[in-house]
Amino acid sequence: MKKIILIVFTFMFLSCKSQGKREVLGESDFQIEMNTKFKDASKSPLTKKGLKEFKGLNFFPIDDRYTVNAKVELLSDGPVFDFPTTTDRVAMYRKYGVLSFSIDGKDFELSIYQDINPKPEYANHLFLPFLDNTNGKTSYKGGRFIDVYTTDIQPNGTVTIDFNKAYNPYCAYSDRYSCPITPRENSLDTEIKAGVMAYKKP
């Protein structure tokens, strides 16, 4: 009888403990990783009020149509641009190359950039910002970013771009950040219903 009581008590204790712990939501590794970071006060770009009310980011449904195999035209001596930001800061990026791909039979191009003075840990990082026809409606008005690395580019000159991993710049969550403004040349005349959706500040 004592064993039964002990088992029941242990089960109730574990159940209560798990209910008190917030579950990290997400339908992919990317979504779980994003939500994990955003709920962590030491890493989250959210304000104190936003963090307190945070239940999880909103994502478009994962759609394989938005995972594309892009051809990469590398620029050996690409021009350097002074990128305006959401503050007085100016960010300097070199045009690293041009990506060509198609979605639903329609052809598109995006320029991809590289910080001219990256920190050592970001030496292989490339900057891929884009605008599309969901901006200001279901996605952040200032456009979104995708992480790409020089090591992602294949020997045959292609790279996989997954718009399901598109995320908002930190400026979408708090005014304390300075974010590069997406250039108009990286506007896609279509709706990219993939990745992180618009965030409503509390």
N, C-alpha and C positions, 0 to 999 in steps of 0.2 A: 504493500500500500504506500509506503514511504517513497519507493522508487517511482510510482505513478505520479504522486504529488510533485516530486522533484522534476520529473520530465515535463509536466504541465506548466510548472512555474518557469522553467528554462525557456520553453516555447513562447510563453507570454512575454517574457523579458526581451527575447530576441525580436519578437514581432513589434513591440513598442519601440525598441531601439531603431529598427529599420524604418518605421513610419516617421520617426523624428528626423531622419536623415534625408535631405533632398536628393532625389534621383537626378542624375545628369541625363538630359534628354538629347536625342539625336538619332537619325536614321543612317548615319554613315560615320566613319572615323573622323572626317573633317568636322561634321556638325557636333559630335561629342567633344572634340578637342576645343572647338570654339566656345561652347557652353561652359566647359570646364574652366577655361581661362577667364571668361567673363564673370563667373561667380566667385573667383579667387580675388579677394580685395588687393592682394599684392601685385596682381597682373592686370586687373580689369581696367578698361578705359572709362567705365561708368562713373557717374557722380555718386556721392554717398547715398543720395535719395534713390538714384537709379539702381544702385547695387542692392539696396534694401528691398526694392520692389521687383527685382529681377527674377523671372521664372524660366527664362530661356529665350533665345533669339528666334525670330520667325524666319523660316526658310521656304523658298519655292520647293515644290515637289521635285525630287531627283529625277532627271530626265536625260537619258543617254544621248538624245539628239544634240545636247549641248556639250558633249565631249567630242572634240574635233581633232583631227590630225592635220596640223598646219605646216605648210612649207615655209622655211626660214631663209630669207635673203639677208645674209650678214653684211654689215657695212664696215669695211676695214678702217675707214677714216670718217665715221659719221659725225655730223655737226653736233656741237655742244649747245644746249639750250638753257637759258635762265628760266626755270619754272617758277611762276608766281605761286604763292601759297595762300592759305586762308589768313595769314598774318603778314607782317612786314618782311618776314624771312624770304630769301630767294634760294631755291634749291637748284643745283646744277647737275644736269643729266646729259649724257651722250646718247645719241640715237644709235642703238646697238644693231637694230635690224628691222625688217618688215615681215610680218606674218601674213600668209595668204591661206584662206580656208573657206569652206562653204557650210551653210546651214540651210536645210530644207531646199537645196538646189540653188541657193542664192550665194554669190561670191562676196567675200568681205576681205578687208585688210586692216591690220592694226600695227602701229609702230610699237616697238618695245625698247626700253631705255635702260641705261646703267649709270649708277651714281659715279661721278668722276673721282670722288675721294671717299670710297667706302671704308668702313672699319674692317679690320682683317677678317672678322667672322662673317662679314657680308660680301666678301670678294666675289662670290659666285652668284649673288642675287641679281636678278633682273626685275625691272619695274614695268608692269603691264597694267596701265589704267585704261578704262573704257567707259563710254557713255552709250546708252541705248534708249529705246522708246518707252521703257518702264520708269525712267527717272522722274522723280517728283510725283509719281503715282503709287506704284507698288514697290519701288526701290528708291534708294537714297538719291536726292536730286543732284548731288555733285558727282555721281558716277561711282564705280566700284573698281577694286583692284584684284589681281590674281597673282599669286606667287609663282615665279618661273625661275629656274636656275640654269646657268650656262651648261651644267652637266646633264640637263634634261634633253639637250639638243643631240639628236642621233647622228651617226656618221653619214646617213643618207640625206641630211639636211632637213629633217622634219622634227617636230616637237608636238607632244600631246597637250592641248589646252582644255582644261575642264572648267567650264563656266559654273558647274555645280559647286565649285570651290571659290566663287567670287565673294568678296567680303567688302564691307564698308570701311572707309578711312575712319580713324578714331574721332575725327571732327564731327562725325554723325552722332556721337554719343556725349561729347563734352566740348565746350568752347576753349578748354585749356590746351588743346593740341594745335599744332601747326601742320597742315597737310598740303601736299602738292595739288594743284588744280589740274584736273584732267584736260589735256588739250583737245580742241574741237576736231582735230584730224583723226582722233580716235573715237569718233561717233559712229555707231552702228545703226543703220536705218532699219531696225527690226526690234522686236521685243525679246530680250534675253530673260526668259522666265526661269531663272536658275540662280542658285546661290542665296546669299543673305538678302532678306527683304528690308524694307524701310523700318526705321526704329522711331518710335514716338517717345520723345523725352518727357519724363514725368513732371 
